[in-house]
Amino acid sequence: MTIQQPVNAPVRPDAQIVTEVTHWTDRLFSFRVTRPASLRFRSGEFVMIGLLKEDGKPLLRAYSIASPSWDETLEFYSIKVPDGPLTSKLQNISVGDQVIVRPKPVGTLVTDALLPGKRLWLLATGTGIAPFASLIRDPDIYERYEQVILTHTCRTVEELTYGQRLVEGLPEDPLVGEQAMDKLHYFATVTQEKFVNKGRITDLMRSGELFEALGTGPLNPAEDRVMICGSMGLNLDVKTILEEASFTEGSNSAPADFVVEKAFVG
Ligand SMILES: Cc1cc2nc3c(=O)[nH]c(=O)nc-3n(C[C@H](O)[C@H](O)[C@H](O)COP(=O)(O)OP(=O)(O)OC[C@H]3O[C@@H](n4cnc5c(N)ncnc54)[C@H](O)[C@@H]3O)c2cc1C
């Protein structure tokens, strides 16, 4: 299914060329593709990407753009579902292959969907870190917020690697390095192995351990803003916690205190 073509070969009008592939674990990989000249997006948005099926028709899935809006290439961070229609093939891409990128970015994990605030919380599980990988590389969030807190929960320590490497490398980023060092706090937790922070983020929120560890005090709708990207269960659980604390859900047309997006369906 993957189209094997040299970098200079003619491409479909909606296809981009793979420029980099990194396999992080047997379940996770990231890749970069060329950016369509006409594609404008806001950091945190997602697009439809995919490959051609054997019948010549595209097989597309929603993917968060993990690179920031200013970047010259597009980065994606992907699961490998063994029998997944798309990712069973997508995981085999290599440099020079073509990936279809539909140029219609959308999504609610954007700063425009939140009211101004003091502290921005980015709560992710699994590949839900992808939109936040985009946002933490965008100077805009450091201009808007005094503090940015990224939490990432995975089953195993190995599954944290993509996010850990990204955060570790941020101080060297010429655009946001200084602001990120000053304002970004990273809190990783693991649910199925021993780790310095153990457990579901919702349990750590309910017990108060998260806020104690970060020295923030409990969530307060007057100053905290929250973005959530995880499984349906995680999203609903965090939403409940936030609504109990009098937070209101926002959208592009009605910005408010928090926004939610599914990291995947099912
Ligand atoms: C708004 C949105 C943004 C998304 N962004 C990303 C992204 O940045 N990276 C990414 O890998 N996926 C993302 N997804 C999921 C993606 O669209 C596909 O589901 C995924 O690539 C698997 O495709 P598939 O055809 O192989 O399997 P599918 O038939 O799509 O999925 C098969 C099953 O695999 C599981 N699954 C699918 N995706 C994931 C996942 N990401 N993590 C854990 N389990 C999963 C689910 O149980 C699903 O029912 C996003 C989904 C949505 C709705």
The ligand as an SDF file (V2000), in Angstrom:
LIG
                    3D

 53 58  0  0  0  0  0  0  0  0999 V2000
   -9.3060   14.1790   16.3990 C   0  0  0  0  0  0  0  0  0  0  0  0
   -8.4280   12.9440   16.3230 C   0  0  0  0  0  0  0  0  0  0  0  0
   -7.0430   13.1040   16.3020 C   0  0  0  0  0  0  0  0  0  0  0  0
   -6.2140   11.9620   16.2270 C   0  0  0  0  0  0  0  0  0  0  0  0
   -4.8590   12.1310   16.2690 N   0  0  0  0  0  0  0  0  0  0  0  0
   -4.0590   11.0290   16.2890 C   0  0  0  0  0  0  0  0  0  0  0  0
   -2.6440   11.1560   16.3880 C   0  0  0  0  0  0  0  0  0  0  0  0
   -2.0960   12.2670   16.4410 O   0  0  0  0  0  0  0  0  0  0  0  0
   -1.8950   10.0290   16.4230 N   0  0  0  0  0  0  0  0  0  0  0  0
   -2.4690    8.7840   16.3610 C   0  0  0  0  0  0  0  0  0  0  0  0
   -1.7480    7.7800   16.4090 O   0  0  0  0  0  0  0  0  0  0  0  0
   -3.8000    8.6400   16.2400 N   0  0  0  0  0  0  0  0  0  0  0  0
   -4.5990    9.7210   16.1950 C   0  0  0  0  0  0  0  0  0  0  0  0
   -5.9630    9.5660   16.0680 N   0  0  0  0  0  0  0  0  0  0  0  0
   -6.4820    8.2090   15.8060 C   0  0  0  0  0  0  0  0  0  0  0  0
   -6.3700    7.9210   14.2970 C   0  0  0  0  0  0  0  0  0  0  0  0
   -7.3500    8.6720   13.6120 O   0  0  0  0  0  0  0  0  0  0  0  0
   -6.5400    6.4190   13.9250 C   0  0  0  0  0  0  0  0  0  0  0  0
   -7.5600    5.8500   14.6670 O   0  0  0  0  0  0  0  0  0  0  0  0
   -5.2600    5.6540   14.1710 C   0  0  0  0  0  0  0  0  0  0  0  0
   -4.2520    6.1440   13.3260 O   0  0  0  0  0  0  0  0  0  0  0  0
   -5.4130    4.1460   13.8910 C   0  0  0  0  0  0  0  0  0  0  0  0
   -5.8610    3.9890   12.5520 O   0  0  0  0  0  0  0  0  0  0  0  0
   -6.1190    2.5490   11.9680 P   0  0  0  0  0  0  0  0  0  0  0  0
   -6.8380    2.6860   10.6780 O   0  0  0  0  0  0  0  0  0  0  0  0
   -4.8360    1.7630   11.9620 O   0  0  0  0  0  0  0  0  0  0  0  0
   -7.0730    1.8520   13.0480 O   0  0  0  0  0  0  0  0  0  0  0  0
   -8.5530    2.3210   13.4600 P   0  0  0  0  0  0  0  0  0  0  0  0
   -9.5400    1.4010   12.8210 O   0  0  0  0  0  0  0  0  0  0  0  0
   -8.7130    3.7720   13.2650 O   0  0  0  0  0  0  0  0  0  0  0  0
   -8.4960    2.0310   15.0190 O   0  0  0  0  0  0  0  0  0  0  0  0
   -8.5770    0.6980   15.5200 C   0  0  0  0  0  0  0  0  0  0  0  0
   -8.6110    0.7340   17.0310 C   0  0  0  0  0  0  0  0  0  0  0  0
   -7.3140    1.0710   17.5130 O   0  0  0  0  0  0  0  0  0  0  0  0
   -7.3820    1.8490   18.6800 C   0  0  0  0  0  0  0  0  0  0  0  0
   -6.6650    3.1370   18.4310 N   0  0  0  0  0  0  0  0  0  0  0  0
   -6.7400    3.9300   17.3150 C   0  0  0  0  0  0  0  0  0  0  0  0
   -5.9400    5.0000   17.4390 N   0  0  0  0  0  0  0  0  0  0  0  0
   -5.3420    4.8950   18.6510 C   0  0  0  0  0  0  0  0  0  0  0  0
   -4.4110    5.7130   19.3530 C   0  0  0  0  0  0  0  0  0  0  0  0
   -3.9370    6.8630   18.8110 N   0  0  0  0  0  0  0  0  0  0  0  0
   -4.0110    5.3070   20.5730 N   0  0  0  0  0  0  0  0  0  0  0  0
   -4.4870    4.1590   21.1250 C   0  0  0  0  0  0  0  0  0  0  0  0
   -5.3660    3.3420   20.5090 N   0  0  0  0  0  0  0  0  0  0  0  0
   -5.7990    3.7040   19.2960 C   0  0  0  0  0  0  0  0  0  0  0  0
   -8.8670    2.0790   18.9660 C   0  0  0  0  0  0  0  0  0  0  0  0
   -9.2990    1.1300   19.9170 O   0  0  0  0  0  0  0  0  0  0  0  0
   -9.5110    1.8280   17.6430 C   0  0  0  0  0  0  0  0  0  0  0  0
  -10.8330    1.3840   17.7670 O   0  0  0  0  0  0  0  0  0  0  0  0
   -6.8040   10.6720   16.1430 C   0  0  0  0  0  0  0  0  0  0  0  0
   -8.1980   10.5400   16.1290 C   0  0  0  0  0  0  0  0  0  0  0  0
   -8.9980   11.6470   16.2310 C   0  0  0  0  0  0  0  0  0  0  0  0
  -10.5110   11.4580   16.2400 C   0  0  0  0  0  0  0  0  0  0  0  0
  1  2  1  0
  2  3  1  0
  2 52  2  0
  3  4  2  0
  4  5  1  0
  4 50  1  0
  5  6  2  0
  6  7  1  0
  6 13  1  0
  7  8  2  0
  7  9  1  0
  9 10  1  0
 10 11  2  0
 10 12  1  0
 12 13  2  0
 13 14  1  0
 14 15  1  0
 14 50  1  0
 15 16  1  0
 16 17  1  0
 16 18  1  0
 18 19  1  0
 18 20  1  0
 20 21  1  0
 20 22  1  0
 22 23  1  0
 23 24  1  0
 24 25  2  0
 24 26  1  0
 24 27  1  0
 27 28  1  0
 28 29  2  0
 28 30  1  0
 28 31  1  0
 31 32  1  0
 32 33  1  0
 33 34  1  0
 33 48  1  0
 34 35  1  0
 35 36  1  0
 35 46  1  0
 36 37  1  0
 36 45  1  0
 37 38  2  0
 38 39  1  0
 39 40  1  0
 39 45  2  0
 40 41  1  0
 40 42  2  0
 42 43  1  0
 43 44  2  0
 44 45  1  0
 46 47  1  0
 46 48  1  0
 48 49  1  0
 50 51  2  0
 51 52  1  0
 52 53  1  0
M  END
$$$$
